[in-house]
Amino acid sequence: MKRKNSLFSRPTASKTPQSKKTIEYPDVIEVQGLSHEGRGIAKQDGKTLFISGALPTEQVRFKIEARHRRYDEAIYTEIVTPSAHRVPASCDYYERCGGCDLQHLNHEQQITTKQALVIDQLSRLGKFTPLQVEQPITSPSWHYRRSCRLGINQLTRDNSAIVGFRRKGSSKLIKIDHCPVLSEPLDKILSSLPAVLEETENFKEITHAEISMGDNEGALTLRVKKTPKEPLITQLNELAQANSFKLYFDFGDRIEAVDGEAQLNYRIAETDTLIHFKPGDFIQVNAKVNEQMIQRALSWLQLSKNDRVLDLFCGIGNFTLPIATQVESIVGIEGVEEMVIRANDNAQINQIDNCEFHKANLTNDLRAMPWYKQGFNKIVLDPPRTGALDIIKQLKQHSAEMVLYVSCNPAALARDGAELISQGYKATRFCVMDMFPHTSHVESLVLFERI
């Protein structure tokens, strides 16, 4: 994030350089806002203080953990006057685990706060404000995750297993026996895996686990340095099968099924589209939010059988295939070859013949590509956190009526939205999507229409 004051400005000789000036803070300070990473914001003598665990309107005591040139960092030690929105954390590991950072804020206020933060960044960084702010897309705040990654380690002193997530502010693992944001099948694997590992003397060849769940079956994929011994494989396979999972080993250059492939898929009810995926494929972790997101995209785009649509960063066809059922044609572009193969397979499975998929690096100049020259009147963008500025600059010649932007980074959205505004678009509809309840992460949906 750019700041107004230059990092290279020099103080006059008569003043103490700001980098060496130590702010004297009071014992108790009032929290004025919440940062985009979920920390309380306080101000003292013009300097910003970020306080982990504090909420707006609270009076808190705190401990300084790090001092910087333009801001300091602290953690609260006592809540003197609590916020009306403060709630007890529901997870026993919340204070130590790095997975969630907003469980102390009630869920409804989490969504309100995230919406305000995104709109603020669009206004300050992008210099635009959506014309219409619509209801957030939400889901139940617990047991929503259908995929996750677990760290695995074996303690030398007693050979015990640590299975869990990274600690707050650390790369070290914390052992987790139960996680309330995981869907129940994933949580059962988390709870049972340590005991299975500890039945063997050595499982150091296993470094982490990727777990993903479709509508009916899941995959337990273990990253391994070498193939585990047969007794451990048997125990792991029994654990997987008992919970409707298939076991896989990821050797880095390949992923192998141990006892048959899992039937991993999820259905988009709005268009009765079945999306198949493989272990390692990217899928949206919150199934209920994903379903609503697609419904809203179809509605906002006002699709018709005359539309020619371009879907950039299309993945396995999460947007492409439902949209294809309602338009003349659609082209999906993705940078990962495996995703393109999967998207084409999904088109065949759903008997959809008005779509095509291509691999392309969407940071390169694409104007010579045959698919680029087809012409599109509506465009969908679902980029990674880095955004889509390079490709947006190339889209100008299409003069599309609508561009639907699916964002996982408000700062990139503000920057990219400003570029679309400069091309003659207006941000007409906006909503936040609570894809990751109890975390500071926020996703947004914005419709840009050519005026």
C-alpha positions as CSV (number, residue, x, y, z in Angstrom):
1,M,0.0,0.0,0.0
2,K,1.4,3.4,-1.0
3,R,1.6,6.0,1.7
4,K,1.4,9.8,1.2
5,N,4.7,10.5,3.0
6,S,7.8,9.6,1.0
7,L,10.1,7.0,2.5
8,F,13.0,9.0,1.2
9,S,12.0,12.4,2.7
10,R,14.7,13.7,5.0
11,P,14.1,15.6,8.3
12,T,15.8,18.9,8.9
13,A,19.0,18.8,11.0
14,S,17.3,20.4,14.0
15,K,14.7,17.6,14.3
16,T,15.2,14.1,15.6
17,P,14.8,11.7,12.6
18,Q,11.5,9.9,12.8
19,S,13.1,6.5,12.5
20,K,14.8,7.1,15.8
21,K,11.9,8.9,17.6
22,T,10.3,6.8,20.3
23,I,6.6,7.6,20.8
24,E,5.5,7.6,24.4
25,Y,2.2,5.8,24.6
26,P,-0.4,6.0,27.5
27,D,-1.1,3.0,29.6
28,V,-4.6,2.7,28.1
29,I,-5.4,3.7,24.5
30,E,-8.6,3.8,22.5
31,V,-8.9,1.7,19.3
32,Q,-10.2,3.7,16.4
33,G,-10.5,1.2,13.6
34,L,-9.7,-2.2,12.2
35,S,-6.9,-2.9,9.7
36,H,-7.4,-5.1,6.6
37,E,-5.5,-7.9,8.4
38,G,-7.9,-7.7,11.4
39,R,-5.8,-5.7,13.9
40,G,-7.0,-2.8,16.0
41,I,-5.8,0.7,14.9
42,A,-4.9,3.4,17.4
43,K,-3.1,6.7,16.9
44,Q,-0.6,8.5,19.1
45,D,1.2,11.8,18.1
46,G,0.5,11.1,14.5
47,K,1.9,7.5,14.5
48,T,-0.2,4.4,13.9
49,L,-0.3,1.6,16.4
50,F,-1.6,-1.8,15.3
51,I,-2.9,-3.9,18.2
52,S,-3.5,-7.6,17.7
53,G,-6.8,-8.8,19.2
54,A,-8.3,-5.3,19.8
55,L,-11.5,-4.0,18.3
56,P,-12.8,-0.5,17.4
57,T,-14.2,1.6,20.3
58,E,-12.3,-0.5,22.9
59,Q,-10.0,0.9,25.6
60,V,-7.1,-1.5,26.0
61,R,-3.8,-2.0,27.7
62,F,-1.1,-3.3,25.4
63,K,2.5,-4.5,25.0
64,I,4.7,-3.1,22.2
65,E,6.1,-6.0,20.2
66,A,7.9,-4.1,17.4
67,R,8.7,-0.5,16.5
68,H,9.0,0.8,12.9
69,R,9.5,4.1,11.1
70,R,5.9,4.8,10.4
71,Y,4.0,2.4,12.7
72,D,4.4,0.3,15.8
73,E,3.0,-3.2,16.6
74,A,1.5,-4.4,19.8
75,I,-0.7,-7.0,21.4
76,Y,-3.4,-6.2,23.9
77,T,-2.8,-7.3,27.5
78,E,-6.2,-6.2,28.9
79,I,-9.5,-5.1,27.6
80,V,-10.4,-2.2,29.8
81,T,-13.7,-1.3,28.0
82,P,-14.8,-4.0,25.6
83,S,-16.6,-3.5,22.3
84,A,-20.3,-4.3,22.1
85,H,-19.4,-6.7,19.3
86,R,-16.8,-8.7,21.2
87,V,-17.6,-12.3,21.7
88,P,-15.8,-15.3,23.2
89,A,-13.8,-17.3,20.7
90,S,-15.4,-20.7,20.0
91,C,-12.1,-22.5,19.3
92,D,-9.8,-23.7,22.1
93,Y,-6.8,-22.9,20.0
94,Y,-7.8,-19.5,18.8
95,E,-5.2,-17.5,20.8
96,R,-2.3,-19.7,19.5
97,C,-3.4,-20.9,16.0
98,G,-2.7,-18.8,13.0
99,G,-5.7,-20.0,11.0
100,C,-8.4,-17.5,12.3
101,D,-8.0,-13.9,13.4
102,L,-11.5,-12.6,13.9
103,Q,-13.3,-15.1,16.2
104,H,-13.5,-12.4,18.9
105,L,-15.7,-10.3,16.6
106,N,-19.3,-11.5,16.2
107,H,-19.9,-12.9,12.7
108,E,-22.5,-10.3,11.5
109,Q,-20.1,-7.5,12.5
110,Q,-17.2,-9.3,10.7
111,I,-19.1,-9.0,7.4
112,T,-20.2,-5.4,8.0
113,T,-16.6,-4.5,8.8
114,K,-15.2,-6.3,5.8
115,Q,-17.6,-4.5,3.5
116,A,-16.7,-1.1,4.9
117,L,-13.0,-1.9,4.6
118,V,-13.3,-2.9,0.9
119,I,-15.4,0.2,0.0
120,D,-12.9,2.4,1.8
121,Q,-10.0,0.9,-0.2
122,L,-11.9,1.3,-3.5
123,S,-12.5,5.0,-2.7
124,R,-9.0,5.8,-1.4
125,L,-6.9,3.7,-3.7
126,G,-9.1,3.4,-6.8
127,K,-10.9,6.7,-6.6
128,F,-14.2,5.1,-7.3
129,T,-17.3,4.0,-5.4
130,P,-19.8,1.4,-6.6
131,L,-23.2,2.8,-7.5
132,Q,-25.1,0.0,-5.8
133,V,-23.9,-2.0,-2.8
134,E,-25.9,-5.3,-2.5
135,Q,-26.4,-7.8,0.2
136,P,-23.3,-9.7,1.2
137,I,-23.0,-13.4,0.2
138,T,-22.7,-15.4,3.4
139,S,-22.8,-18.9,4.7
140,P,-22.9,-20.6,8.1
141,S,-19.8,-19.5,9.9
142,W,-18.7,-22.9,11.2
143,H,-17.8,-26.2,9.4
144,Y,-17.7,-24.4,6.0
145,R,-14.2,-25.4,4.7
146,R,-14.3,-28.3,2.3
147,S,-10.5,-28.3,1.7
148,C,-7.4,-27.5,3.8
149,R,-3.7,-28.2,4.3
150,L,-2.4,-29.7,7.5
151,G,1.2,-29.7,8.6
152,I,2.7,-32.9,10.0
153,N,5.7,-33.4,12.2
154,Q,7.2,-36.1,14.4
155,L,8.7,-35.1,17.7
156,T,12.2,-36.6,18.3
157,R,11.8,-36.9,22.1
158,D,8.8,-39.3,22.1
159,N,8.0,-39.9,18.4
160,S,4.6,-38.3,18.9
161,A,2.7,-36.7,16.0
162,I,1.9,-33.1,15.6
163,V,-0.8,-32.5,13.1
164,G,-2.3,-29.0,12.7
165,F,-1.7,-25.5,11.5
166,R,1.0,-22.8,11.9
167,R,1.1,-20.9,15.1
168,K,0.3,-17.2,15.1
169,G,3.3,-15.3,13.7
170,S,5.4,-18.4,13.4
171,S,6.3,-21.2,11.0
172,K,6.1,-23.8,13.8
173,L,3.1,-26.1,14.0
174,I,0.6,-26.3,16.7
175,K,-1.1,-29.6,17.4
176,I,-4.9,-29.3,16.7
177,D,-7.3,-32.0,17.8
178,H,-10.5,-30.3,16.5
179,C,-11.1,-27.4,14.1
180,P,-14.6,-25.8,14.1
181,V,-14.3,-24.2,10.6
182,L,-13.5,-27.5,8.9
183,S,-16.4,-29.5,7.5
184,E,-17.1,-32.5,9.6
185,P,-15.5,-35.1,7.3
186,L,-12.3,-33.1,7.3
187,D,-12.4,-32.5,11.0
188,K,-12.7,-36.3,11.6
189,I,-9.5,-36.9,9.5
190,L,-7.7,-34.2,11.6
191,S,-8.8,-35.7,14.8
192,S,-7.9,-39.3,13.9
193,L,-4.7,-38.9,11.8
194,P,-2.2,-38.5,14.8
195,A,-3.1,-41.8,16.4
196,V,-2.7,-43.6,13.1
197,L,0.7,-42.1,12.5
198,E,1.9,-42.9,16.0
199,E,1.2,-46.6,15.5
200,T,4.5,-46.6,13.5
201,E,7.9,-45.8,14.8
202,N,8.8,-43.4,12.0
203,F,6.7,-41.3,9.8
204,K,9.2,-38.5,9.1
205,E,8.8,-39.1,5.4
206,I,5.3,-37.5,5.6
207,T,5.5,-33.7,5.7
208,H,1.9,-32.5,5.2
209,A,-1.6,-33.4,4.2
210,E,-4.0,-31.9,1.7
211,I,-7.6,-32.8,2.3
212,S,-10.4,-32.0,-0.1
213,M,-14.1,-33.0,-0.1
214,G,-16.6,-33.2,-2.9
215,D,-20.3,-33.5,-2.5
216,N,-20.0,-37.3,-1.8
217,E,-16.4,-38.3,-1.5
218,G,-13.1,-36.8,-0.5
219,A,-9.3,-37.2,-1.0
220,L,-6.6,-37.5,1.6
221,T,-3.3,-36.6,-0.1
222,L,-0.1,-37.0,1.9
223,R,3.1,-35.3,0.7
224,V,5.8,-37.8,1.1
225,K,9.6,-37.9,0.6
226,K,9.4,-41.6,-0.1
227,T,6.8,-44.3,0.0
228,P,5.8,-45.2,3.6
229,K,6.1,-48.7,4.9
230,E,3.3,-51.1,4.1
231,P,1.8,-51.3,7.7
232,L,1.4,-47.5,7.8
233,I,-0.1,-47.5,4.3
234,T,-2.7,-50.0,5.4
235,Q,-3.6,-48.0,8.5
236,L,-3.8,-44.7,6.5
237,N,-6.0,-46.4,3.9
238,E,-8.3,-47.8,6.5
239,L,-8.7,-44.3,8.0
240,A,-9.4,-42.8,4.6
241,Q,-12.0,-45.4,3.7
242,A,-13.8,-45.2,7.1
243,N,-14.5,-41.5,6.4
244,S,-15.4,-41.7,2.6
245,F,-12.0,-40.6,1.4
246,K,-9.5,-42.1,-1.0
247,L,-5.8,-42.1,-0.1
248,Y,-3.2,-40.5,-2.3
249,F,0.6,-39.9,-2.1
250,D,2.1,-36.8,-3.5
251,F,5.8,-37.3,-4.5
252,G,6.3,-33.8,-5.7
253,D,6.5,-34.7,-9.4
254,R,3.4,-36.9,-9.4
255,I,0.3,-37.8,-7.3
256,E,-0.6,-41.5,-7.0
257,A,-3.8,-43.1,-5.8
258,V,-3.2,-45.9,-3.3
259,D,-6.5,-47.8,-3.8
260,G,-8.4,-46.3,-6.6
261,E,-9.3,-42.8,-7.7
262,A,-11.8,-40.7,-5.7
263,Q,-14.9,-39.4,-7.4
264,L,-14.4,-35.7,-6.5
265,N,-17.1,-33.4,-7.8
266,Y,-19.6,-30.8,-6.8
267,R,-22.9,-29.7,-8.4
268,I,-24.0,-26.2,-9.3
269,A,-27.7,-26.4,-8.7
270,E,-28.6,-23.2,-10.6
271,T,-27.6,-24.8,-13.9
272,D,-27.4,-28.5,-12.9
273,T,-23.7,-28.5,-13.8
274,L,-21.4,-31.1,-12.4
275,I,-17.8,-29.9,-11.8
276,H,-15.2,-32.7,-11.4
277,F,-11.8,-32.1,-9.8
278,K,-8.6,-34.0,-8.8
279,P,-6.4,-33.8,-5.7
280,G,-4.3,-30.7,-6.0
281,D,-6.8,-28.8,-8.1
282,F,-7.9,-25.4,-6.9
283,I,-11.6,-25.2,-5.7
284,Q,-13.4,-22.6,-3.7
285,V,-13.3,-23.8,-0.1
286,N,-16.7,-22.6,0.9
287,A,-19.3,-24.6,-1.1
288,K,-22.4,-22.5,-0.1
289,V,-20.7,-19.2,-0.9
290,N,-19.5,-20.6,-4.2
291,E,-23.0,-21.6,-5.2
292,Q,-24.4,-18.2,-4.4
293,M,-21.5,-16.4,-6.1
294,I,-22.3,-18.2,-9.3
295,Q,-26.0,-17.5,-9.0
296,R,-25.3,-13.8,-8.6
297,A,-22.8,-13.7,-11.5
298,L,-25.4,-15.2,-13.8
299,S,-28.0,-12.7,-12.6
300,W,-25.7,-9.6,-12.8
301,L,-24.4,-10.5,-16.3
302,Q,-27.9,-10.6,-17.7
303,L,-26.9,-13.5,-20.0
304,S,-28.6,-14.3,-23.3
305,K,-28.2,-16.6,-26.2
306,N,-26.5,-13.8,-28.2
307,D,-23.6,-13.3,-25.7
308,R,-20.0,-14.2,-26.4
309,V,-18.2,-14.4,-23.1
310,L,-14.5,-14.6,-22.1
311,D,-13.7,-16.2,-18.8
312,L,-10.1,-15.4,-17.7
313,F,-8.4,-17.4,-14.9
314,C,-11.1,-20.0,-15.5
315,G,-9.6,-22.9,-13.5
316,I,-11.6,-26.1,-13.9
317,G,-14.6,-24.2,-15.3
318,N,-16.3,-23.1,-12.1
319,F,-17.8,-20.0,-13.8
320,T,-17.3,-21.1,-17.5
321,L,-19.6,-24.1,-17.5
322,P,-22.6,-22.7,-15.7
323,I,-22.4,-19.6,-18.0
324,A,-22.1,-21.8,-21.1
325,T,-25.6,-23.1,-20.5
326,Q,-27.0,-19.6,-21.1
327,V,-25.0,-18.0,-23.8
328,E,-24.0,-18.4,-27.5
329,S,-20.4,-19.2,-26.7
330,I,-17.7,-18.9,-24.0
331,V,-13.9,-19.2,-24.0
332,G,-12.1,-20.0,-20.8
333,I,-8.4,-19.2,-20.3
334,E,-6.2,-20.6,-17.6
335,G,-2.4,-20.7,-17.0
336,V,-2.2,-24.2,-15.6
337,E,-2.3,-27.0,-18.2
338,E,-3.9,-29.5,-15.8
339,M,-6.7,-27.1,-15.1
340,V,-7.3,-26.7,-18.9
341,I,-7.5,-30.5,-19.3
342,R,-9.9,-30.8,-16.4
343,A,-12.1,-28.0,-17.7
344,N,-12.3,-29.7,-21.1
345,D,-13.2,-33.0,-19.5
346,N,-15.9,-31.2,-17.5
347,A,-17.4,-29.8,-20.6
348,Q,-17.6,-33.2,-22.1
349,I,-19.1,-34.8,-19.0
350,N,-21.8,-32.1,-19.0
351,Q,-22.3,-32.4,-22.8
352,I,-21.6,-28.7,-23.2
353,D,-20.3,-28.0,-26.7
354,N,-20.3,-24.2,-26.9
355,C,-17.2,-23.6,-24.9
356,E,-13.5,-23.9,-25.5
357,F,-10.5,-23.8,-23.1
358,H,-6.9,-22.6,-23.7
359,K,-3.7,-22.4,-21.7
360,A,-2.1,-18.9,-21.6
361,N,0.1,-16.9,-19.3
362,L,-2.3,-14.0,-18.6
363,T,0.6,-11.6,-17.8
364,N,1.9,-11.8,-21.4
365,D,0.8,-10.0,-24.5
366,L,-2.1,-12.1,-25.8
367,R,-3.3,-10.0,-28.7
368,A,-1.9,-12.4,-31.3
369,M,-3.7,-15.4,-29.9
370,P,-6.4,-16.8,-32.2
371,W,-8.9,-17.0,-29.4
372,Y,-8.3,-13.4,-28.4
373,K,-9.4,-12.2,-31.8
374,Q,-12.9,-13.8,-31.6
375,G,-14.5,-10.7,-30.0
376,F,-16.4,-10.8,-26.7
377,N,-19.2,-8.7,-25.4
378,K,-19.0,-9.9,-21.7
379,I,-15.9,-10.8,-19.7
380,V,-15.4,-12.6,-16.4
381,L,-12.2,-12.0,-14.4
382,D,-11.3,-14.2,-11.4
383,P,-7.6,-13.5,-10.8
384,P,-5.2,-14.5,-8.0
385,R,-4.2,-12.0,-5.3
386,T,-1.8,-10.2,-7.7
387,G,-4.8,-9.0,-9.7
388,A,-5.3,-8.7,-13.5
389,L,-3.9,-5.3,-14.5
390,D,-1.8,-6.6,-17.4
391,I,-4.7,-8.4,-19.1
392,I,-7.2,-5.6,-18.4
393,K,-5.0,-3.2,-20.3
394,Q,-5.2,-5.6,-23.3
395,L,-9.0,-6.0,-23.1
396,K,-9.7,-2.4,-24.1
397,Q,-10.1,-3.2,-27.8
398,H,-13.0,-5.5,-27.1
399,S,-15.2,-2.7,-25.7
400,A,-17.1,-5.3,-23.7
401,E,-20.5,-4.3,-22.4
402,M,-19.8,-5.8,-19.0
403,V,-16.8,-7.0,-17.0
404,L,-17.5,-9.0,-13.9
405,Y,-14.5,-9.0,-11.5
406,V,-14.2,-11.6,-8.7
407,S,-11.7,-10.3,-6.2
408,C,-9.7,-11.9,-3.4
409,N,-7.6,-8.8,-2.8
410,P,-9.2,-5.3,-2.2
411,A,-6.0,-3.4,-3.1
412,A,-5.6,-5.2,-6.4
413,L,-9.3,-4.7,-7.1
414,A,-8.9,-0.9,-6.4
415,R,-6.0,-0.7,-8.8
416,D,-7.6,-2.8,-11.5
417,G,-11.0,-1.1,-11.1
418,A,-9.3,2.3,-11.6
419,E,-8.0,1.0,-15.0
420,L,-11.4,-0.2,-16.0
421,I,-12.9,3.2,-15.0
422,S,-10.3,4.9,-17.2
423,Q,-11.5,2.8,-20.1
424,G,-15.0,4.1,-19.8
425,Y,-16.6,1.7,-17.3
426,K,-18.5,2.4,-14.1
427,A,-18.7,0.1,-11.1
428,T,-22.5,-0.4,-11.0
429,R,-22.9,-3.3,-8.6
430,F,-20.8,-4.6,-5.7
431,C,-21.0,-7.1,-2.8
432,V,-18.6,-8.7,-0.5
433,M,-18.5,-12.5,-0.1
434,D,-17.8,-14.1,3.2
435,M,-15.8,-17.0,1.8
436,F,-13.7,-17.3,4.9
437,P,-15.7,-16.5,8.1
438,H,-13.6,-15.7,11.2
439,T,-10.6,-14.6,9.2
440,S,-9.7,-11.1,7.9
441,H,-9.7,-12.4,4.3
442,V,-12.5,-10.9,2.2
443,E,-13.7,-11.6,-1.4
444,S,-15.7,-9.2,-3.5
445,L,-17.8,-9.3,-6.6
446,V,-18.0,-6.1,-8.8
447,L,-19.8,-5.5,-12.0
448,F,-18.3,-2.9,-14.3
449,E,-20.6,-1.7,-17.1
450,R,-19.5,0.4,-20.1
451,I,-21.3,3.7,-20.0
